[in-house]
């Protein structure tokens, strides 16, 4: 059964609120670009009347220099849609979140590992910005996919903003994951054959996701051999994994995803992960602590995870990057001994 995740509710922002995301930790400047992609061979699964499947993708990549230009964290339309259910809120609040990538900055030459990111159900792809910017600063090309009609709002270049039709339809997790796999396979096709193809090392591609995005990552690896490794950030496996023979990382909350947690889908799936694998939980976290909301909620005075948001993101970033470094680059990257981290693998 799909757990529907509502978008973050925010209070009106005081002008002095510091909403900057944590800076990337790698040595390289980061650029960012948005792509609109249309799958002419597939009707939209949530809105068949719309015709062809249309997606927005955000890229983060190592840049030759930071050109200083910044894109809004969310467009005004997206921000207003996220905040619409809440009275007395500034509808443009989420346009002011500070990011660290130069919009359309010139990319560094060379072929790089590619990491595809998939957000939680109803979450905009922007919630993966901290992860995307950090991986790009470490030398990765990163593509965050907005699964149209599954996000609370998606603005396209012509100004249209779509809503979460899938939320109203309340589909099961298996249907959502299957649609996301089709989205990701199409995005891989387009990126590898398009202008960005010369920047991608096709032998080193991975997928990671939060919540439903993490569930979808496992199914995508089982479906597409181009994907060499994957990661699930606190997502329920629906259904549990039957067999996966490539490296896979699990990062979750103790309440849900410790060995004796309330979600047993990881415990059921663990024996069927036949490749290199790692399963950790992070004390003091909740479901949204592995994405940007970890730092945004407490700075707005909202209920949040017990663990400091910047530290929660540092733990997530470091473990994800080290896992990908090992299995895409053959490189052992040291990770600090965080006392909040518990190894659940058995």
N, C-alpha and C positions, 0 to 999 in steps of 0.2 A: 504494500500500500504506500502510495507516494506521500511523503510528509511535505505538505505545502509550507514553504517558508515565506513569510511576509517580508517586504522590504523594510529596511531600517527606519524606524520612526525617530524624527529629530525635532528638537526644540528650536525655537527661533535663535539664530546665532547672534551673540553680541559682536559688535564690530571688531573687538580686539581678540576674538577667539583665534587660537593657533590651530589651524586645521591642516597644516603641512604634514604630508606623509613622511615616514622615515627616509633618509637619503639612501641611495644604493650603496652597497658596501664594496663593490668591485672597483678596479682601477680605471675603467673605461667610461668616457662620456656616453650618454644614451640619447638616441633619437626615437621618435615615434611617428607613426603614420596610420591613417585609417583607410581601409579598403571596403568598397561595396562589391560583393560578388553575387552573381545570379546563376543558379543552376537551371539551365534551360530544359533539362531532362527529367526534372522532378517537380511535381506539384507540391504546394505548401501543405504539410500535414495538418496544420491547425486552421488554416483558412484557404480551403480549396478554391474559393471564388477569386482569390488574389492571383491565382495562376502559379507561375514559377516560384521556386524557393529562392528567397532573397536574404542575404546575410550581410552583416557588418562585422569586420574583423579589425582589431587594433594590433599593430605590430610595435614591438620595442626591439631595438637593435643597437649594437655598438656603433657609435658615430665618430666621424673624424674630429668633430668638435661640437660643443653645446652651443647652438645658435641663440639660446636665450628665449626662444619663442615657446609658449606653453599653450596647450589645448585645455579647454575647460574639463574638469573631472567628469561632469555630466553637462549636457546641453541644458539650456533653460527649460525646454519642454520636458526633458527627462527628469530634471530636478523637481519641477512642478508636479509631475505625475507621481513620483515617489512620495511627495509630501502632501498630496491632495487629501488623503483621508484625515488629516490632522488640522484642526482649527487653529487660527492665530499663529501660523507658521510662515516664515519667509519662503516663498516658493522658489527663490533662486539660491537657497543656502548651499546646495551641493555643487554649484558652479564655482565656488570659491575655495575648494580643497586644493592645497598646494601640491604640485607634482614636480618631477625632476628631469623629464625628458624633453628634448628640443623638438618641436613640431617640424616634421619634414627636414630635420638636420641631415647633412650628407652622411651616408653610410660608409663605414670602413670597408675596404676591399677584403676579399677572401671568403671562402666557404666556411660556414659555421654550423654547429649543431642547432637543430630546430626543436623548440618545445611548444606544443599546442596546449593552451589552457582553456578550460571549460568552467563557467561559474555555476553556483548553486541555482536551483529552480527559483525563479522570480528575481534573482540577483542580476543587476547589470554586469557586463564584462568589466566595467571600470573598477569593480571591487577587487580585481586581481592585479591592480596597478602596482602595488608594492612588490609583489612577487615578480611581475614582468620586468619592471625597471631593474630590480636587483640581478636577475638572471642575465639581462642584457649587459649590465655593467661588468659581468664576469665573462662575457664573450659569447653568449647565446643569442640567437634570433628567436623571438618569442611571438606567438600569434594567439591572442585571446579572441575566442569566437563568441559572438552574441547570437544566441539561438532565438531567432525572431518568433514573437508571440509567446515565448516562455519567460522573457524579461518583463518587469513591470512597465518598462517603456524603452523603445529603441528609436532614435532619430536617424533618418537617412539624409544623404546630402541634399536632396531636394526639399527638405523641411518637414516631410511627413514623419509623424511619430506613431508607431504601433504600440499596442498594449498587450497585456498578458492574456490572450484568449485561452491558452492552455490552462491557466489558473481556474478559469470558470468551468472548463470541461472536466477538470479533476481526473486526469488520466492516471493509470498505474505507472509505476516506475519503469517497468520493462518497456512500455511503449515510448516513454520519454527518452530512455537511454538508446533505444534503437534509432529513433529520429536523430539524436545527437551524433551517433556513429555515422549516419549518412551525411550529416553536415560536415563532420571532421574529415571524412574521406574525400568529400568534394573540395574542401579547403586545401587539403594536401595536394590534390590534383592541380588546382589552380595555382598554388604557390610554387610548386616545383616546375611547372611548365611556363610560368609567367616571368615578368621582369625580375622578381625576387629569386627565381630559380638559381641564378648564378651565385647567390649568397648562401645557398643551402647545401650542406653535406648530406646527401640523401641516405647515406649509410648510418647516420646518427640523428634519429628523430624520436622524440618521446612525447607523451601526453600526460598531463596532470590536471586534476580538477578538484573543486570544492563541492562537497555534498553530492548532489545529483551529477555534477561534473566528474567527481571521483568515481562514482558508480559507472558512468559512461566510459571513463578511461579504461577500466578493466575490460568492458565489452569491446571497445575499439581495438585493444591489443589482441584480443582473441579473434578479431575479425580481419585485421589488416596487418600483414607481416612487415610493412614499412615501419611500424612503430616498434622500437627496440626496448623501451622501458616505460614504466608508468607509475603514477602516484595518485592516491586517494586521500584527500584531506577531509576526514570526518563524514564521509558519505556512506549511507547504508547500501549494501549490495542487494539489488532487487532484480533478478533472483541472485542467490549466492553464486559465487564463481564455481564453475564445474571443472575447468582446467585452464591453467595459464602457465606457459613455459618460459616466460621472459621476466626480467627483473621488475619487482613491484614493491613500492613503498606505501605503508599505511601510517598516517599520523592522525591521532584522534584525541577526543576528550576522555578522561577516565570514566565519567558517568556512563557514556554510551559505549566506549570502545576499549576499556580494559578487558582482560580475559574474562572477567565475571561481570561485564557491563550489561546494560539493559538491551543493547542491540547485539544479538548473537550472530548476525550475518558475517561478521569478520571471523569469528571463531569457527563457523561452518566452512568458510572459504579458505582458511589458512592452510589446511592440508592439501588443497588443490592448487596452491601456488607452487609450481614445480621449479621455477627459476630462482635465482638469488632474490631474497626477500628480507624485508625489515618491517617491524611493527612496533611503533612507540606511541605512548600517550604522554600528554603534557599537563601536569597538575595546574589547577587554577584557571583552566580554559573552559569556554563554552563553545557552542557550534560556530559562532561567527568570529572566534578569536584567531582564525588562521587566514583571514583576509583583512582588508583595510578597515573594516568596522572595529577591529581590535583597538585601533588608536582613535578613531573618530568618536565612538560612543562615550568614553570617559571624558574626553575633552569638551564634550557638550553637556556633561553632567547627567548622562543617561546611565541606567543600569548596564553594567558590563561585566566581563569576566574578572575574576579576582586577580589574576596575574596582570602586571603592567602591560599595556597594549604593545608598546615598543619592544618589550622583551618577548612577548608572544610571537610577534612577527619575526624577530631576530632568530628565535629557535626554529620557526617554520622555514624561513629563508635558508638558514645554514644547513639544516638537515636535507632539504630538498636539493640544494645545490650540490652538496657532497654526494648524494645518491646519484644524481645525474652525471656529475664529474666522473664517478667511478665507472658507471655503466655505459656512458656515451664516449668518454674521453680516455678511459683507462687510467685515470688520475685519482690518487688518494688525497682528498682534501681534509685536513684536520677539522674536527668540530669540537667546540668547547664542551666541557663536562657540565652540562646544565643539570642542577639537582632536581629540577622540575620534570625531567624526562625519565620515563620508565620504559624499559624494554619488555614488551609483552610476548615476543616471539618464543615459542616453545617447540 
